[in-house]
Amino acid sequence: MFFHGEPCPSVLLMGCIGDQVYHCVVAICSDNLRIITAHVPLEEAWTDNHMRREKP
């Protein structure tokens, strides 16, 4: 969880449709959820089935 995110604290979620992995950043505000971004992660940037980012 990113506690100092704007506009509210946020989390990175991972989901799959078939074999395709998706990442979505969602801000958790006091009265709603806000989708900040949703994307297909780059294969070469992630390990452990897209759950951990490679260090540069």
Summary of the structure (lengths in Angstrom):
residues: 56
radius of gyration: 12.5
end to end distance: 21.1
largest distance: 36.7
contacts: 109
relative contact order: 0.21
helix: 5%
strand: 52%
